[in-house]
Amino acid sequence: MIAAGLAVRRRAPLAGYVVGTVGLVVEALWVGPGQLTPVANLIGVHSLGLYASPRRAGLGALLVPPGVLAHFAPKDDPWVTQVAVVLVWLLVWAAGCATARRRRETEELRRLLRRETVVAERVRIARELHDVVGHSVNAMLVQAGAGRMVLDTRCSPTSRPAYRPPRDPLNPEPAPSTRYMPIELCAAVSAKPYFS
């Protein structure tokens, strides 16, 4: 019965501890106290603190004193020994609870660190993408402006493209160009890339 409690101590720590404690009490009251049975129950109480949820672990701690005192019922030990053993059992339970709490905190920190790493990587990618796209757009604007200036000086007003980028707001009227290229040559110049 005690071995069954130890077998399920990770999957069902409260049930495993209850089964182990019942086995401890039955053995102490009807068979006689064994030497290894308290050690098995001590492992069960540590597993209860370590693997159970905080609420179930607290519920299991309430079962520690009755189980230990029932184990000592057939003996004629002084009450100080019994209280000391109960305190040792509760200390082992508290050690399991503290280890479980540290595990939960460590896992929470790992999760937060993973999230911060993902956010930092997204910010880095966004910053690089912003820089690359901004540089490309600026380069296109400079090339388009230079191409417009070249076409403005070589083509006649009737052969200029329909799309015109916005002019400088401080100087809305461009200076009139006096040298125009014939329409036939303007089409050839427009088809030839000046900036690549």
Salt bridges, closest charged atoms under 4 A:
GLU105 OE2 - ARG101 NE 3.63
GLU107 OE2 - ARG114 NH2 3.41
GLU108 OE2 - ARG111 NH2 2.46
GLU121 OE2 - ARG124 NH2 2.45
GLU128 OE2 - ARG124 NH1 2.73
ASP131 OD1 - HIS130 ND1 3.66
ASP152 OD2 - ARG148 NH1 3.90
ASP152 OD1 - ARG160 NE 3.96
ASP152 OD2 - ARG164 NH2 3.62
ASP152 OD2 - ARG167 NH2 3.96
